[in-house]
Amino acid sequence: MENEVIYLLVVDDEDRIRRLLKMYLERENYLIFEADNGEDAVKMALEKDYDLILLDLMLPKMNGIEVAEKIRETKNTPIMMLTAKGEEISRIEGFEVGADDYIVKPFSPREVVLRVSAILKRTQSNKPKEKANPNLIEMPHFEIDDQSHRVLVDGNPVNLTPKEYDLLVYLAQSPDQIFGREQLLREVWKYEFFGDLRTVDTHIKRLREKLTKYSEPAAKMIVTVWGLGYKFNSFPEESEK
């Protein structure tokens, strides 16, 4: 990421917290933008492409969960949740709406900087490679052409149903991001209300079975995150452990 400008959005209603994070993050040469309420955060996040959003859970006008949900409707910007709440339910809610990391207040600013660096390193270096064909997703074991709806696994074409294909593409477009079953029903099946969660599990099972015929490591890249949902692991070696 040398010589590359990194844009961060810090969202917290406490001026002291924003100033503290801004001071530490600017030392790493990140360009910092700030918002002190949920509505402004959504507006800023949708108007500009940030490399990472540090998002407080308890905000005026719109809480952090609602902000993350709004952002995830159109963008996959990495999100780190900041909150004074340490209950498991808060962490699960954050991950279900697409948070990439979670840190509980009071926190060490240095720890935040290290976590920010780790997220940026992962998301910047593991994005699908951009080719002449903007609809092409290339990752280890996979080549997905969204223009022709063609999936190659280790060079072999895989015959998928339309919904299996949509599910694979949705996961592969956001590698390492955890998606809850409810979110997958909304985004892939376009259910206005939650359907049967087993629909997601069944399609994941069938998708893995079809991929396994051509590449077991490829099938293992679709990972179950127990209690949270599913993700597409961009690190094949980790998937195979």
N, C-alpha and C positions, 0 to 999 in steps of 0.2 A: 504493500500500500504506500510505498515511498512516492513522494511528489504528487500524491493524490489527495485532494481536499475531501475530508470526511465531515459530513454534516450530522450533528446530533441535536435532537429536540429533547429538552428537559422540562417535564411537566410536573409541577408541585405547587400547592397553594402557599407553602411556607417560603418566604423570601430568603430566609437564612439557609435553607436546604439548597435552593437553586444557586445562590451565590457560592456556597461551599463546593457544590459539584462543578459549577462553571470554572472555578479557580483551578481545581485539580485536573479537570478534563482539558482545559486550554493549555496546560503544561505539556500535554501530549500532542499539541498542535491540532486538536479537533476544533471545528467551527461550531459554536454553541448558539442555539436558539432557545427561547424560553416561552412557556405558557403557564398561567397560574389558575386556570380552570378548564373543565372538560370540553366546553363548547369551543373555546379558542384552540385547544389542542387538536380537535377533530378538523377544524377549518385549516389550520396550519399543516397538519399531516396530509391532508388531501390536496392541498395546493402545491406542495413541494415534496420532492423525493429525498427523504432523510435516510442515512445509512443505519441509524438506530434511534429508537425512542425510549427514553427513561421515563416511565409513567407511574405516578403515584396512584394508589388505589382509591384513597378517600379524597375526592375533589368536589368543589362547588359546581353547581349547574349540571354536571354529568359525571358519574363516577368512573374510575379507571376501567372497570369491566365494560361499561357501556361504550367508552371511548375506543377500547380495543376492538369491540364488536363492529363499530362503525368503520374503523380503519380496515379491518379484515374483509369487509364487503368488497373492497376494490384493490387493496394493496397487501403485500406480504412483507412490509417493513419489519425488521426485527424489533421486538419489544422486550424491555426489561422492566418488570413490575417492582415498584418501590412501595412498601407499606409498613405500617406499625402493627398490622395484624399478623399473628404467627400461626393462626389456626389452619389445620389441614384443608378445610373447606375453601379458604381463601386461595391457597396455592392451587387447588384443583380448578377452581373457577378461572383463575388466571391462565392456566395451561389450556383449559378447554376453549378459551377464546383466542388461543394462538400465541400466548406469551412464550418467549424463548428462554427466559431466566427469571428468577424471583429472589429478591433480597429484602430482609426484614430490618426495619429501623429499630434501634439506632445501629447504623452500619459504619464501617471504616471506609472513608473516601478512597483509600488506597485499594481496598478490596473491590470497590465499585469500578475503579479504573482497570484493574486486572480482569474483571469479568467482562467489561466493555471490550477490552482488547481481544479477549478470547472469542467473544461472539463475532466481532468484526472479522477476525482472522478466519473463522469458520465460514461465515456467510459470504465474505468477499472472495475467498479462494475456492468455494465449492458451488458457486452458481453454475447452472448449466452453461456450457460453452456457447458463445455466440458465433454462429456461422453465417454464410451467405444467405442461407434459408432461415429467416427469423422464427419459423414455426418448428425448427428442429431442436430437439432436446437430446443431448448426448451425455451419457454418464457411463461409468463402468458397467459392462454387460448389456447396456440398453442403448437403443437408438429409436426415438419416438418422433415421427413426422406428423405433426398435428394438421398439416395441410392435406395429406393423403390418408390420414388415420391409419398409418402403418406402424407396427411395432416389430422391431428386430431385437431378439435376445441372443447375444453371442453370434450375430449374423443370421439367425434363423427367424423367419416370419412367424408371428404368433397370432392365431385367430381368436379374437376376443369379441364378446358381445358388446353392443354400444355402451352399456352401463359399466361393464368391466373396464372398457377402454377409458371412459370418462373418469372413473375412480383412479386408475393408474396415473393418468395425466395430472389429475388434481394433486395427488400426493407427490409426484415427481417434480412438479413445478415449484414446490416449496420443500426441498430436501431438508431433513432433520427437524422439521416443524411437526409438532404433535397435534393431531386433529381428533377431537372427540366424535363419538358416533353421531350425536345430535347435529354437530356442525357438518359432518359429511352428508347426512340426510338433507340438510338445508341446501348445501352448495352443489352436491352432485345429483341428488334426486329432485331438488327444487321443491321439497315439501314445505308448504306454508306452515303446517303444524307438524310436530314430531310424529314420524311413523314408527313402525316396529324396528327397534334397534337391531334385531337379528338379521334384518335385511342387509345391513352393512357387514356383519360377521360372515354371512353366507357368501356374499360377493368377494370378500377378502379371501376366503377359503378357496373358492373356485379359481380366483386369479392366481393364487399361489400354486395350485395344482397344475394349471396350464403352463406357468413359467417353469415349474420344476421339470417338466418334460424336456426342456431345452437347456436349463441351467439352474442347478440347485442354489448356487450362490446368488443368482439374480432373484430367485423366489424369496430368499432369506433377507433381502434388502427391504422388503415390506415387513416392518417390525411391529409387533404388538407391545404397547406400553401399558402394562397392567394397571387397571383402575382409571386410565386416562383416554386411551384410544389407540390410534395407529400413526405411524410415520414412515417415510421413505428414507432409509439410511444412506447417506451419501458416501459412507466409508464401508466398502464391502468387507474389509478385513475384520471390522468390528461386528458386522452382521453375522459373520461366520463363526464367532466365538460361542 
